[in-house]
Every structure is written in structure tokens, then in C-alpha cells.
Amino acid sequence: NSGVTLSGTNVQGGNNNYGIQWEQSYDNVSFIPAYGTATGNNFNTTAINQTTYYIRNIKNLDCPTEVLLSNVVTILLFDTVTVSFGTAQDSICSGEFLYVPINFTGVAPYNISYTFNGIVGQVNNITNSVHIFSEQPTTSGNLTINTLSDANGCLVLQNLTFNFTVLSQPAFNLGADLDICGDSLYFNPQLSVGNIQLSSFDNLNLPTSLPGWISSTTYESGTIIVQQNNFFCTAADTINIGFFKEIDQPVVNNDTILKYYFSHPLEATPLALNEIGIWTILEGSGSIENETSENTVVNNLIAGINIIEWRISNGVCPVKTAQIKITVEDLFIPTGFTPNNDGQNDFFVMVGNENLNNTKVIVTNRWGNLLYENKNYKNDWDGTTISGEILPNDTYFVIVELENGRSYSSYLIIKR
């Protein structure tokens, strides 16, 4: 909206008696005397608010009919060219992009030159009135717009600067989940920059800062959430921590000796919270009714030594064990007895038979003749035959058949 200076050449010829008048027009048709002092070779126009046309009118004052008109000087008035920054976030986290809106006035397309963190660059043929400048800076710095030009050739020399800050982005990894034998853990993860926040939705006792102690007096597992904030740059990670109570030494029932009896109760101290117990036969054989119960029964033991272990586990805590030895004495079949009614060794007594049912006993002589038979023997044979005859001193043969299918045979001496 300022004025311009119009320069004309010196007039030559005639008697140097000239009259000069600058004229102006807004339509290049109708001209009127220009505003201001407009009678010299040069002319400073008044402020121009629209496209204006100028000519220089020269009259020969010695010959008033002799008039010379200059060529038309057109002064085009373009929109003012400006550049400004729009609203942008002036702090970003490392690794993020910086986005800065740049606003233009004038006639598109626009060309700008800029300096970004000391590096000069240029963007041409911008067709919109707003251009989004984007870069991924690694350090804090600034963006400066050096020049702007538009389609009309209007040029603005501008040092417009936008300052920004790059904040360190917190980054950390809490690692794999943890299981602890105990009720507390000294938690010291490798963290990054920024303030720390700890939280958990579980029944855990958390420290006010890290490193610090995390505990669970009820031996529960839980998830810890750690968040680190560097202003608005944040990072978070989770870790699951399991707390397990240390196992007390278990106690089982005492070792025992069974007289040809093949079942026995198994008893252990009660399991604590989350503990898992299991009975295992280490030596011998048998079948356990409920292997994971503290109180159960073992059946089908074998004659001889049977060693059974009660094993308790609880997470990562060391396993604790206890053992019971059950010795099963085999059925004792004597090779002789003295049925003379003296109160000593008067009956054929098989030790262990008192624990059995349906034991079959057959007695024959050396020629295989049947002398005695009982299908549910109760240690009560006194050396008489089926018909009640007293057997004389001699060597006989006995066959014992058990309910479980086992059978024994032996010689038997009767001595009265």
C-alpha cells in the first residue's frame, strides 16, 4: 500500500519549453491528473491501493498543439505475502516426528527456504495456504523460515524461527516373570529417565520408590505395573511375580512291620496353602488309593521291604520329602509241630494266616493220599485226619492255597 517512484527520460528537441503532467487511471481508459506533485520527469506516487495505470503527458508550450504521451506504466497491486507458524507442539519425545504448520498469504504456489537445526533446505511449488513441515529431529533446536516467494514473484526476506525441545523417551524392560520362594523380593529393575510410578491390582505391598521391597504376606501372585514419565513422554511394562511359602519338613507315620498283611494307612502332616503332595513307591510294589491326599491307604504291598515317599512341592521352593518303610513278613509255614497236648506247639500254626481269609490247607501222606483238608483254615489243626484218626509220627506233605492265588507246598513232620 505504499507509493512507487516513476522515472521518465529527459525531453529533447524544441526550445526546451515543456510542460509535464503525469496522469493516472484505474481502467486504462480514462486518465486524470495524478495525485501529488506530478509535473517532473520523475514522479513519486501516492499510496497505491489497487492496480493503477500511469502515463506522462508532455506539451510543447511554444506549440500547445504538440503533445507527446509516454507509454502506459502499469502498477499491479498484489496481495501482501506473509508467512507465520500455526499452533504446534514445541516439545516432542525422541523418536517422534515434529509437525509444524506454516501459514502463507499471497498467491500460490509458494516457495520457501529454511534452516532446520543448522541444515539449509527448500520446499517449492506449495499449492496450499498451509504447509505442514515434518522432520524427525534427534536433538532440540529450531526451524527458521529464511525466505518466502509466491506466484507473483513477491519475495519476503524473513527470519521467522520456531524453537522446539526433544525430550528423552523412557525405554526399559522389566524382563521375564519371577517366582520367589518367600514373601518378599528386593525389586531393582534397570530403568531409564523420568519419574517412576508403581501400581498393582493385586494384594501386593509395593515400595514408594525403586529399588525397593515388594511383599505378599499371604503368598499370592500378582502383576506389577511400572510406568516412567519424562514430562509427557512415558513408557510402561508389567511383570508377574509369584510368592511361594517355604515348605516345612513333612512328617509321616512310623515305619512298621506287617505279618503277611498287604495294606497299610499312609498319613502325613496337612498340606499348606498352594502345596502339592504326592505319594510315590520307591521300593517294593503296591497301589495307592489317592496319591495326592495326605491320608490314604496303600494296598497290594509285596512281601519284604516297601519304601513309600511323601513328596511336597510348592512353586520354586525346594522340595521336601519324608519316607515310611513298610516291611511285610511272608507267610511262615512250619515244617513240623508236636500235637501231644502239652500246651506247646500242639497245632499247625502258620504265622500271618491270622490276617487272611479262605486259606485252603491240604495234607497228604508220602503216597499222595488225602489225610486233611480245610478251605478256611484258622491255625487249628491238631494232627488228626478228616475222620478224626490221630496221625502217627511221620513225615507228611502240606499244600497251602491262598485267596490271592498264591500257593505253597512243604513237607511236615509230626512228632508227638
Secondary structure by P-SEA (a helix, b strand, c coil): cbbbbbbbcccccccccbbbbbbbbcccccccccccccccccccccccccbbbbbbbbbccccccccccccbbbbbbccbbbbbbccccccccccbbbbbbbbbcccccbbbbbbccccccccccccccbbbbbbbccccccccccccccccccccccbbbbbbbbcbbbbbbcccbbbbccccccccccccccbbbbbbcccccccccccbbbbbccbbbbbbbbbbbccccccbbbbbbbbbccccccccccccccccccbbbbbbccccccbbbbbbbccbbbbbccccccccccccccccbbbbbbbbbcccccccbbbbbbbbbcbbbbcccccccccccccccccccccccbbbbbbbcccccccccccccccccccccccccccccccbbbbbbccccbbbbbbbbbcc
